Amino acid sequence: MAQTSEAVRQPKRALLLGSRVRQFIKRGGRLRYEPHKDPANGKLVWVVMGVFPDKTEEPVFTTTSGEHKHFRSADAMIQYHRQMCPDEDVLIVPMPASH
């Protein structure tokens, strides 16, 4: 019997929802923030990314709208990070690539 790529694929993870972020962090995950331009208005937003212990990443989705969780200001992002990761005292805020 021939081995297919299906056999070596990793099982698909459930979506990382905002309501599960604290559990995710307790299990060894961490948060990263990725700068993007909002397609609706062209303004900068930071999308919340969950980084799993195996270094793979997935966006965090909101439970209300199902959209990627994002912040429009660095202040809001810092406040969220403090709530989710109270033991961390450093947060790196990435800047968007300038083109």
C-alpha positions in Angstrom: 0.0 0.0 0.0 1.4 3.4 -1.0 1.9 6.0 1.7 0.1 9.3 0.9 0.8 12.8 2.1 -2.5 12.5 4.0 -0.9 10.0 6.4 1.9 12.4 7.4 -0.2 15.5 7.8 -0.6 16.9 11.3 -4.1 17.0 12.7 -6.0 20.2 12.1 -6.3 22.5 15.1 -9.5 24.1 16.1 -9.7 27.9 15.6 -8.0 29.9 18.3 -10.8 32.0 19.8 -10.4 35.1 21.9 -12.3 33.4 24.7 -9.7 30.7 24.9 -6.5 32.8 24.9 -5.9 32.5 28.7 -6.1 28.7 28.5 -3.9 28.8 25.4 -1.2 30.8 27.3 -1.5 28.5 30.4 -0.7 25.6 28.1 2.5 27.2 26.9 1.3 29.4 24.0 2.2 33.0 23.7 1.0 36.1 21.8 2.5 38.0 19.0 1.1 41.1 17.2 1.4 41.5 13.4 1.0 45.0 11.8 -1.4 45.1 8.8 -3.3 47.8 6.9 -7.0 47.6 7.4 -8.4 47.0 3.9 -11.6 49.0 4.7 -9.8 52.3 5.5 -6.0 51.8 5.0 -5.2 52.5 8.6 -2.7 50.4 10.6 -4.0 47.6 12.9 -2.2 44.9 14.8 -3.6 41.4 14.4 -3.2 39.1 17.4 -1.4 35.9 16.5 -1.2 32.8 18.8 2.2 31.2 18.8 2.0 27.5 19.8 4.8 25.7 21.7 5.9 24.1 18.4 6.4 27.6 17.0 3.5 27.4 14.5 1.2 30.4 14.5 -2.4 31.0 13.9 -4.5 34.2 14.2 -6.8 34.7 17.1 -10.5 35.1 16.1 -13.2 37.0 17.9 -16.1 35.0 19.2 -18.6 37.6 18.3 -17.8 38.3 14.6 -15.5 35.5 13.7 -13.0 38.1 12.3 -9.3 38.2 13.2 -8.8 39.9 16.6 -7.0 43.2 16.0 -6.2 46.5 17.7 -6.3 50.0 16.2 -3.9 51.5 18.7 -0.7 50.4 20.5 -2.3 51.5 23.8 -5.2 49.1 23.4 -2.8 46.3 22.4 -0.7 46.9 25.4 -3.7 46.8 27.7 -4.9 43.6 26.2 -1.5 42.0 26.5 -1.3 43.0 30.2 -4.6 41.3 30.8 -3.8 38.1 29.0 -0.1 37.9 30.1 0.2 39.5 33.5 3.5 37.8 34.2 5.3 39.4 31.2 7.0 42.7 31.6 8.2 43.2 28.0 6.1 43.6 24.8 7.7 44.1 21.4 5.5 46.2 19.1 6.4 45.6 15.5 6.4 48.4 13.0 4.9 47.9 9.5 7.3 47.5 6.7 7.8 50.8 5.0 7.3 50.8 1.2 
